Amino acid sequence: MLMRFVFVLTLLLSGNAAAALTAPQGLPPRYMQTTEDAAVWAQVGDRVITVGNIRAGQILDVVSTAADYYEFRFGFGTGFIDKDHLELVQGRQRVEDGLGDLHRPSSNQNLITWKDTPVYNAPDAGSAPFGTLAENLRYPILNALKGRLNQTWYQIRIGNRLAYVSSLDAQLDNGIPMLTYHHILRDEENTRFRHTSTTTSVRAFNNQMTWLRDRGYTTLSMYQLEGYVRNKMNLPARAVVITFDDGLKSVSRYAYPVLKQYNFKATAFIISSRIKAHPQKWDPKSLQFMSISELRGIKDVFDFQSHTHFLHRVDYSRHPILLSRSYHNILFDFKRSRRALAQFNPHVLYLSYPFGGYNATAVQAANDAGFHLAVTTVKGKVKPGDNPFLLKRLYILRTDSLETMSRLVSNQPQG
């Protein structure tokens, strides 16, 4: 049954997954009760996985499908449960008692599971168990409240049913780290940029990616990060966004093979006016930019987004020129960059401000140019509800230890 279920879901999600999951097609909702403990599945990131189980006797608001499973609301997406595990609920009052207030607003906060996490019918560990959330999930919280002995409980909704998770069993979500890189060189060839904070060694980069791989991190696209910021997508707890600014040749030469080896994805913010017609002969003593063919050669790992067209420059005072340009000048540049990058990516929807410089004019132009998100160099993690045009990022320097990386990337509050 499980293999057939996953096969059907794979077919379902092979097309437009977002559309399929946000508007399930089928019969009207029905209030159903689990007849036995039942595993549940959902799409988390790019994968359909087991996300926990629901105990026998629990009421869910489900939608029937032509397949062997029902669909129900799970976090910001859709969950799936085998039809064999459910039966119609008898008694209207019992249905109303079992379901939560559907109009209750979200707290704009998630919990994070680091283990299989018990879920209860009331904010009390002595209450009847509702089920279990699997480890490595982010799940939206409706409210945080106090139970017995002043214990904090997180109120959540599964299948339009209110349920509760103890703060002893889960953490509050402190945001998704978005890592920033620029230039990568081998130690022995780095004679010019060794003391430049934006240059990382091949050894350090490989060690950092190995650290992420060994700890089970998933690399997210900017599209998935947008879903997180706007509370529209289920994502794993161990997740990171990897970004490269500028579009330097060293990215294709050194970063690409490491990322591909680990099956990681990354975003390259490209200065579109500096794309070369043909590859340049490698010279580690200069800043070289990728060519058309080099960009196309790394498309299986990198998503290409905008780092502006002509605005990646500084003025005589070493300030980003974007800060002194008019709205119309900035808007023209942003739109031109999107058009120039369309040959590599028809969905250029994300922007990195040059040198991290921005002002109210640039933010307005980014929105009007059609960008969905814009990233800065302000230190911090990305959280749901953040201003989508002022997203924070993190630097892991060449000289940083893996212990430092662990403190920055893991789910700890940022100072």
KOLLODREN-175094 format. One record per residue (C-alpha): residue in one letter; x, y, z. Coordinates in steps of 0.5 Angstrom, whole numbers, plus 500, padded with zeros to 3 digits. Layout:
<rs>
AXYZ/...
</rs>
This chain:
<rs>
M500500500/L506505502/M509504495/R503505491/F501511495/V508514494/F508513487/V501516486/L503522490/T510523486/L505523480/L501528483/L507533485/S511532478/G507538475/N505544478/A506542486/A504548489/A497549485/A496541486/L497542494/T494549495/A487547492/P486540492/Q480537487/G475532490/L469531494/P467536499/P470536506/R468530510/Y469530518/M473523519/Q475519525/T481515525/T480508526/E487506528/D494509528/A495512522/A502514518/V501521515/W505524509/A506531506/Q510535501/V516538505/G521542501/D521538494/R520531497/V514528500/I515524506/T512521512/V511527517/G508523523/N502519525/I495520528/R493516533/A486512533/G480516535/Q482523532/I477527528/L480530522/D477535516/V479531510/V477532502/S476526498/T480524492/A480519487/A486516489/D487511496/Y488517500/Y484523503/E487530503/F487535509/R491541512/F498540514/G502546516/F502551510/G500545505/T497539504/G497532508/F495525506/I492519510/D490512507/K483512506/D483505510/H484508516/L478513517/E471513518/L465518518/V464521525/Q457520528/G454526531/R455533529/Q456536536/R462531537/V465534530/E464541533/D468539539/G474536535/L475542531/G479548532/D477555530/L479556522/H479563523/R484564528/P490568526/S497565525/S502567530/N507568524/Q512563528/N514556527/L516550532/I522546530/T522538531/W529535533/K526528534/D519525533/T515529537/P509528541/V502532540/Y497532545/N489533545/A490539550/P496543553/D497537558/A502531558/G497527561/S492529556/A490524551/P495523545/F493526538/G499523535/T506525533/L510530529/A516527525/E523530527/N526535522/L520539521/R518546521/Y511547523/P506553524/I504555531/L497559532/N499561539/A504560545/L500559552/K501556559/G499549562/R500546568/L506548572/N507554568/Q509550562/T509553555/W505549550/Y505551542/Q498550539/I498548532/R492546527/I493539524/G487537519/N483543522/R484540529/L487544534/A493540538/Y498542543/V506541543/S510542549/S516547549/L520541552/D519537546/A520542540/Q524549539/L522555537/D524557530/N529562530/G530563522/I533560516/P540562515/M542564508/L550564507/T553569502/Y560567498/H563571493/H570569490/I573562492/L581560491/R586555492/D590557498/E597556494/E594561488/N591566493/T596571493/R592577492/F585576496/R588572502/H586578506/T579580503/S573577507/T569576501/T574571498/T574563501/S579558500/V577551496/R579547503/A574552507/F568551503/N569544502/N569543509/Q563547510/M559544505/T561537508/W559540515/L552541512/R551535508/D554530514/R548534519/G543533514/Y541540511/T537541505/T539547501/L533551499/S532555493/M530562493/Y523560491/Q522556497/L525561501/E519566499/G514561501/Y517561508/V517568508/R510569506/N508563510/K506559504/M510552504/N512547509/L520546509/P525542513/A528544520/R535543518/A535548512/V540553509/V540557503/I547558499/T548564495/F554567491/D554574489/D557577483/G558571478/L565570478/K569565474/S571561481/V564559482/S564555476/R571552477/Y571551484/A564551488/Y560548483/P564541483/V563541491/L556543491/K554538485/Q558532489/Y553533495/N547534491/F546541493/K543547490/A545554490/T543561488/A548566484/F546573484/I549575477/I552582475/S548581468/S553587464/R559583466/I557576463/K563574458/A561572451/H567567451/P570564457/Q577567459/K583563461/W584562468/D588567472/P587567480/K590574480/S584578477/L577578478/Q574574472/F567573471/M563567468/S561567460/I555565457/S557557456/E560557463/L553559466/R549554462/G554549464/I552550472/K545551471/D543544474/V546546481/F545554480/D539558480/F541565477/Q538571479/S540579479/H545583482/T543589478/H546590471/F550597471/L549599478/H555594481/R559600482/V562605487/D562613487/Y568617489/S567616496/R567609495/H559609497/P555604492/I552608486/L545606487/L544610493/S545616489/R541614483/S534616481/Y528612482/H527611474/N535610473/I534604478/L528601476/F531601469/D537598471/F533592475/K528591469/R534591464/S538586469/R532581469/R531581461/A539580460/L538574465/A532571462/Q536567457/F538563463/N532563467/P525565465/H524567473/V528572475/L524574481/Y530575486/L535581487/S541582491/Y543589492/P550591490/F555591496/G549591500/G547598499/Y539600499/N535605501/A527607500/T528608493/A531602491/V526598495/Q521601491/A524600485/A525593486/N518592488/D516595482/A521592477/G517585479/F522582484/H519578490/L525578494/A531582495/V537580500/T542585504/T549584507/V545585514/K547580519/G542575521/K537569519/V531570515/K524569519/P517569517/G514576516/D520579515/N520585510/P521581503/F526586500/L530587506/L532580508/K538578512/R544574510/L550570514/Y558570512/I562564514/L569567513/R575563510/T578563517/D572561521/S572554525/L566549524/E564551531/T563558529/M559555523/S555551527/R553557532/L551561526/V547556522/S544552527/N537554530/Q540558536/P538566537/Q542571533/G545576537/
</rs>
